[in-house]
Amino acid sequence: MRQAGVAAGNADTVGAATAVLQAGGNAFDAVIAAGFAASVTEPALSSLGGGGFVLAATAAGEVTVFDFFVDAPGRSRPPERLEPAFLPVTVRFAGADQVFYAGWGSVAVPGCLDGYLHVHRRLGRLPLGAVVAPARELAARGTIVDATQAKLMALLEQILTLSPEGRAIFAPHGVLLRAGDRMCNEPLAGLLDAVAAGQVRGFSAPEIAKPLELAMTAGGGLLSEADLASYVVVEREPLQATYRGAQLSTNPPPSFGGSIVLAALRELGRAERLDGSPEAQVRLAEALVGLSERHAVAPQSIRGTTHVSVVDADGNVAAMTTSNGSCSGQFAPDTGIQLNNVMGEADLHPAGFHATSPGTRIGSMMAPTMMVTEDGTTVSLGSGGSERIRSALTCVITALLDRNMPLGVALASPRMHWDRAVLQVEPGIPGQSVEALRSRLPVHVWDRRDLYFGGAHAVARTPSGQFTAAGDDRRAGIGVVLDVDGGLVRPSANSVEGYSPTT
């Protein structure tokens, strides 16, 4: 029996990947199908107008990171026009208000559409039309809004409904969609038809680029046709390291998430394994403090990021993390593609907004990761959660490699995150450990598990071809294992129960 595994943050995102695997696609077809689908099903987190990374490991042993994160815009714009033209939007959280920067001036050069097409050309097996088809169907007939997306959309309502295009998608009857409602994006369905037919080969296609530059100029944005024409997907060698006998591969510079996680693991690896004792919890917390201080930026409440992991029956591995920032509220005209607001994300611009030269690849905390353990088990994993990505991955990796937890248990285990003022702690850590932590650091114990602590989705394959897939229920995660030959799809034993793709 030949199996494959998929884990992602939405049932229909997973469904797109499994449909492609059942049609004979490989892991790279499946992860790209999931990426296209996530632009429909997870619109507060991902978009063809955002950016991201795929870590791809072929069964033959080639490991490549495809960097299609965003570039700073402004090519062909005079220097005096490189000041931000933001639209400040106040987002109201339970504990505080936070100003988000949206609007045309917040948009960086998009990379997801170009990246998906590049990865498919390099490594895909199925025709492009078959890979795009699940997302096209979801855009046309709609996806059911899940509880996580409903919560995120409610937080970002003022941004998502800034434009007529946004209101038509997210509040088609004058009221923001809620959990259980059907959400359609007919303009995106039309755009995906053109992509499938080979008529649109990236954001630089004239039917996208020309109207977008006109809208940017009218709205005070910096993005130009020259930016889109110059955009390049970069293939990079992964960062690699060994921890507890496992070989890890992750995202290299100019992004910083992978290097920060590996630095924390190197520090932890100098001493005995973490065993869950109070002393071990203190060591882990101190490592999280150290990795946070290595990237000292202001803490952020929410940033839109999601992750997909796929391992196929042949042993190909794909880990993909994508982001649309906090969304700009603006759309590429007549495409249904909501644009990112990465130029308005303060944590990605420590030198100041638009201090980065046009054409420069922006750094990111995203860190799609693969590891091969001592017994030969291959794991694809990654997380959403902005600056909490580094903490989530460190907690999950140590749970897997130090404490030998099953995949689903490791993802569900309580996490910690140092926000440079307080150690944020999920419920479930024993009282003695909490007291030991409080003797060293200010500690806040949450009364519930929360999407604040990231959304890690992972798939594991043993050398004998047995699979486990686990989705993080903090962000509506779903993990499924499918029998490729028989076509059976079922929730993994260590996954969130209740997998039910939209019908």
Buried (B, 14 or more C-beta within 10 A) or exposed (E): EEBBBBBBBBBBBBBBBBBBBBBEBBBBBBBBBBBBBBBBBBBBBBBBBBBBBBBBBBEEEEBBBBBBBBBBBBBBBEEEEBEBBBBEBEBEEEEEEBEBBBBBBBBBBBBBBBBBBBBBEBBBBBBBBBBBBBBBBBBBEBBBBBEBBBBBBBBBBBBBBBBEBBBBBBBBEEEBBEBEBEBBBBBBBBBBBBBBEEEBBBBBBEBBBEBBBEBBBEBBBBBBBBBBEBBEBBEBEBBBBBBBEBBBBBBBEBBBBBBBBBBBBEBBBEEEBBEBEBEBBBBBBBBBBBBBEEBEBEBBBBBBBBBBBBBBBBBBBBBBBBBBBBBBBBBBBBBBBBBBBBBBBBBBBEEEBBEBEBBEBBBBBBBBBBBBBEEEBBBBBBBBBBBBBBBBBBBBBBBBBBBEBBBBBBBBBBBBBBBEEEBBBBEEBEEEBBEBBEEEBEBEBBEEBBBBBBBBBBBBBEEEEEBBBBBBBBBBBBBBBBBBEEEEBEBBBBBBEEBEBBE
